[in-house]
Amino acid sequence: MSTLSLQAFQDQVSELLLRHRSLIDVLSKTGQAGASVNRAVSKAITECGCIELHATKQQYAPESGISQAKGSLETHVEGELCENCKEVISSELGRNLFYMSALCNLLDINMEEVVNHESQKCSTLGMFNLS
């Protein structure tokens, strides 16, 4: 998303959010939206079957370089999302973004600044960002 569209989306959410204006409501809706994303992905695996999950211990040699280790680690996902599952998951992710934006609005946090800060942190820390 471009910076302008992030701000435009945040402004749009601010205008549309009527029912759940309480911080507590938005926090609970954010959690619910995250759970809905997880459920939609789970259903793609267990009900539709368009993707499969084959999770095992990640195997890599500690003495290998970062690029070698990155190349040897698996996503554990096999297959591709069908159009229906992709649409459902995208919709749930959109709802998740809606409530994240609502939370930013209620706490007077600019999403653009959050994204820029996280991007700078990723650039600075590189591979060590999420270790």
NORSUL-V145751 format. One record per pair of residues at least 24 apart in sequence whose ideal C-beta (glycine too) atoms are under 6 Angstrom apart, sorted by the first residue. I is the first residue (numbers start at 0). J is the second residue. D is the distance in whole Angstrom. If there is no record, write none. Layout:
# NORSUL-V145751
i | j | d
I | J | D
I | J | D
This chain:
# NORSUL-V145751
i | j | d
2 | 111 | 5
5 | 110 | 5
5 | 111 | 5
6 | 111 | 6
9 | 100 | 5
9 | 110 | 5
12 | 97 | 6
12 | 100 | 4
12 | 101 | 5
13 | 104 | 5
16 | 101 | 5
22 | 105 | 5
25 | 101 | 5
25 | 102 | 5
25 | 105 | 6
28 | 98 | 5
29 | 98 | 4
29 | 102 | 6
32 | 94 | 5
32 | 95 | 4
32 | 98 | 5
33 | 95 | 6
35 | 91 | 5
36 | 91 | 5
36 | 92 | 6
36 | 95 | 6
39 | 87 | 5
39 | 88 | 5
39 | 91 | 5
43 | 80 | 6
43 | 84 | 4
47 | 84 | 5
49 | 78 | 6
49 | 80 | 6
49 | 81 | 4
49 | 84 | 5
50 | 76 | 6
50 | 78 | 4
50 | 80 | 6
51 | 77 | 5
51 | 78 | 6
53 | 77 | 6
65 | 126 | 5
